Structure formats: C-alpha cells, structure tokens
C-alpha cells in the first residue's frame, strides 16, 4: 500500500517548477536554512518569516542535502507523508472495519485530486495531516486496547504536530477527543488518569519547546508575536488574504475535495450516525464534524484547512461503499448522488477549456482539457454498471477514471498550464545578473528558482540612488508601480507578463543610458 501510494504521489513530482506562492516561500525558507546553517530563525529572501514553525523546513533541508536543491526535493517528503497517511488510514480501517472497507478507504484518498495535489506541495499541510491522523488513531487504539504505548505515541504526534503548524495541531484534536469522551460517557477521573497527562506534557514540551524557546530568544519575540497572533488568532477571527466564505463552505470543500467518491459524503455521515453503536464509526464522524464545524466558524477559509478530515471521511466512505451491495440503501439515493456527479464529470473538461481560453495568459494551454476526458467516460461506464446492479464495478469505474485523470493531470495538464508563468519566462534574462533588485513587490518564486537573494528597494529615492551606482541593474517589479519606477530613472521594460491566475503583472526594467 505504501509503495503503490508513493509511486502515484511521486509521479512527475518535479513538475511544474516551484511557482505557487506558499510553495515558493516554504521551499526557499528551507533553502536559506540549509545555506546559513541557522535552523532556528526562518528567513525568506533574508527577511524573518513568521508564517510557520520549522518541521517541514527541516525535512526539506534534509531532502536538499540528499538530492540537491530542486522542486523534487522540496516536495519529496510531502509525498512520503502523503503515502504514510494512506497507509495508516488503510491499516486503521482494516483493523476496526475489515479488509474490504480498508481497500476502499485507500481508493477514496488516492482517487481524490485535491488529496493528491495537497500531498505533492512543498507546504506543511502533508506533515500536519499525517501527525493529526496518527494522533487521532492512537487515541482510539488506546481507548480500545488500554495499551500505554498508544497514548504515549499520541503525545509524540502532538509534539511533532506542534512543530509543524503550531497550537492547532494539539488544540483541535484535544477538543474533539474531549467531546467524544463526554458523548460516550467516558469522561471520568479513572479515564483521565489513564491518559498519563504529566508524561504527555513532558513529551510534547521536550519535542517542541526547545525550538520555540531558542527562536523566541533569537528573534526577541518577533517571530512568536507574528506567528501566534497574526497567523493563528487573526486567521480565525478575521478574513485574511481574501480567503473568506459562508458558513457551510468547509463542508462543501470536504465533499469537493474527495471527489469522485466524495459525492457520497453526506450518505456516509448519515450511515455512521445510524450505526453509531459501532463506536469507530461514531469516532470518525466526530472527527469529521469537529473539523468542519471548527473551520466553519473561522473567518479565514481555505481548502487545506479541512484536509485533516480527509482520512476519516474516507474511512466512513470506505465503510459505506463496502456495505453498499448488502445493505438496504436506496438505489434511488445512489442514483441521485451519481447523477449530480455525472453533471460535474461532463462539465469539468468544458470548464477547463473555456476557463483557460478566457485567460489570454494561458489560452494556448486550453488543449489540456483532453486529459480530463477519462472522468466523463468513467461516469458513463458507471451508469452501465448501475443498470446491471453491479455496484462494486460501478464504484471501481468512478475511482479508476479519476486516478487515470489524476495521473494525466500531473503528467500533462498541471505542468502545461503552470509552466506558463512570468518566472519561467524571464529566468534566462536574469541569469548571471549581479545587479538585480526588486521594487516594492515581486513574484516570490524568483528567489527559490534563482537560488539567490534579491535586495528590496521600497522608495523612489532609494531606487534613484541605486541606479546611479549600478547603471546596468535590472529591476523586477509590478505594473502598478510603473510610474514610480520610471520617475526614479531612465528605465524601460524588457519583460512583461501577467502572473498565472492572478491579477498582478510582473515587469522587469532595464536602465537606458
């Protein structure tokens, strides 16, 4: 299971180039740690970065040492943790719900485009998803088996999660576990004592506290303030970077994120509630609802926020699908859900084609729509098997068509579209240019892909002074600052291109004597 999952996630892992903002900043932070040897202070382009704790930086730096600095290396351990997440989900489900449900659980995850996409990015989320998933599973194993090993392993996961994405890795699982204990009438002193809480606190602090303390001292509290207040409390209480949304958006994100089989999420949750006497189903349902409801109240909403729910809704889906042929589930309900999926399946290639055609920057890549054709074909095959009442083959046709399309997406469509970007288009121009600066803002992917720092200039006067000293300099900026830049000196644009799927236009200026 692990090898098969890893092979799928590793496929074409080095493509496209590191371009997406979060990938670029995380990959570059790890590179700067490796170059400087300073693993306490995270820097991006020489400036303190307070967005995330360091664990994923450590893994990326290790990959850079093994394979060299590259997009593949930056994403390598994300894919490893993705495959590990599939493996432990498979093993947990097989242990408590049986062989058939476990294979279907793995199929749900591996057929999901968003799960595959998330587990191939140079971001902390693959690490967080694994540690949260493992922690939740260790907790349940302890409740069932009463083995001290499981509860101590849970604390180990908490400590590593705290080093991955901060307090959310402990607070959210802790809250869900507490509510589950209360609901199942286990919240009493004997149970609390069995959790070895003093030992757990020591384990968590031994893993996480040294780095946080050393960082606090080294940054005089600047990183601590930025991370805990801005990137934790403020993200929950305020909409940041335009990523807001209505209350039910996290639920929709989970359903959409696990397509194709995610179309049965609601039915899977209802079945889990109906069969809540089977405690593992109730536990998985509690986790899924806990994560969805928590982020429904958050003012900042992103698809990756609810991704830690994926393994547990996948388990519920695996159970539902394993019972589909032998249970009294109305075939009419299955057809309604699959009918909705069929509409999506046929709309997707058309949406890709017309969406890309509407963007002048990437309209030449509109032909990638063809790589999504397996999805509607799989839907048609699914209808054939539904008519024959062969539900196992119906499920297989949905999953395999999406797995094939995912393979083609990462091999052809994704690199084909994201390869058209201003960073890729201008790297040759910037190569071996010692006098290179940026004015106010630039695309963050330049730093990692050039593997060098680019000094920032924030005022016209400073730019004028710099250009007098460096008449052959190139200046990277954005179209919105054109008047300021040209007023600072005799500069002309030598490159201009709109950022992929973003509004800013990247412009590179050269001084004219």
Secondary structure, DSSP 4 states (H G I P E B T S, - for coil): -HHHHHHHHHTTTT-S-S-SHHHHHHHHHHHHHHHH---SS-EETTEE--SS-SHHHHHHHHHHHHH-SSHHHHHHHHHHHHHHHHHHHHHHHHHHH-HHHHHHHHHHHHH-HHHHHHTTSSSSHHHHHHHHHHHHHHHHHHHHH--HHHHHHHHHHHHHHHHHH-THHHHHHHHHHHHHHHHTT--SHHHHHHT-HHHHHHHHHHHHHHHHHHHHHHHTTHHHHIIIIIIIIIHHHS--TT----TTHHHHHHHHHTTTGGGGHHHHHHHHHHTTTSHHHHHHHHHHHHHHHHHHH-SS--GGGSGGGHHHHHHHHHHHHHHTTTS---HHHHHHHHHHHHHHHHHHHHHHHHHHHT-TTTGGGGGGGGGGHHHHHHHHHHHHHHHTT-HHHHHHHHHHHHHHHHHHIIIIIHHHHHTSSHHHHHHHHHTT-SSEEEES---THHHHHHTS--EEE-SHHHHHHHHHH-TT-EEEEEGGGHHHHHHHSSEEEEEEEEPTTSS-EEEEEEE--
